[in-house]
Amino acid sequence: MPEQSSFDYAVLRVVPRVEREEFVNAGVIVFCPEQEFLEARVHVDEPRLKALCTEIDIPLVRQHLEAFPKICSGDPCAGPIARLTQRERFHWLVAPRSTVIQVSPVHCGLCESPLRAIENLFRELLQ
């Protein structure tokens, strides 16, 4: 049996009206320090978001969500946060927010492949 590694993950949520506490899952972040893996995947479900809030600014939501994968990968276009270590980037990304883009509590798990873990989580939580 292949060696398993621990990983942490959080779900990205779009909360169009914070006061109503309704949200749509919009992405997942996985961090596996043992395998030096940090990745985020995002998806904007426009019809579901519009059902919760007809006036939501979809292009702005998309822009903010697309920053997560860029920061995870250390993309220089993502600004100074992208230059931090993987651990620092992960902790910055999962810090609590009270904005339209929010992050779930951090959960943990075991995996042989963090790439397969993020694929499975993305499929289970967003599709």
C-alpha positions, 0 to 999 in steps of 0.5 A: 500500500502506498504511503499516505500523507495528511492534507488540509482543505477548505471550501470556497463559498460565494455568499451573495447576501452575508446577512442571509447566510446562503451560499454556493460552493465555488471552489476548494483549496488543498494543502499537503505539506509533505508532498509540497502541494498547494492548489485551488480549483474554482467554478462559478455556477452563475445560474445558482448565484443569480437564483440567490441574488439577481444583482450579483456582480458575476465578473467581480466574483469570478475575478476574486475567485480566480485569484485563489489558484494564482496565489496557490501556484505562486503566480507573480501576477498575484501580488506579494501574497503569492511570494510567501511560502506555501504554508503562509499562502495557505493560512492567508487564503483560509483566514476567515472573511466576512465578504462575499467570498468566504472560506469554510473551516479547514478540514483534514484528511489522508491521501496517497495523491493530493492531486486525486484528493482535490479532484475528488473534493471538487467533484463531490462538493461542486458538481 
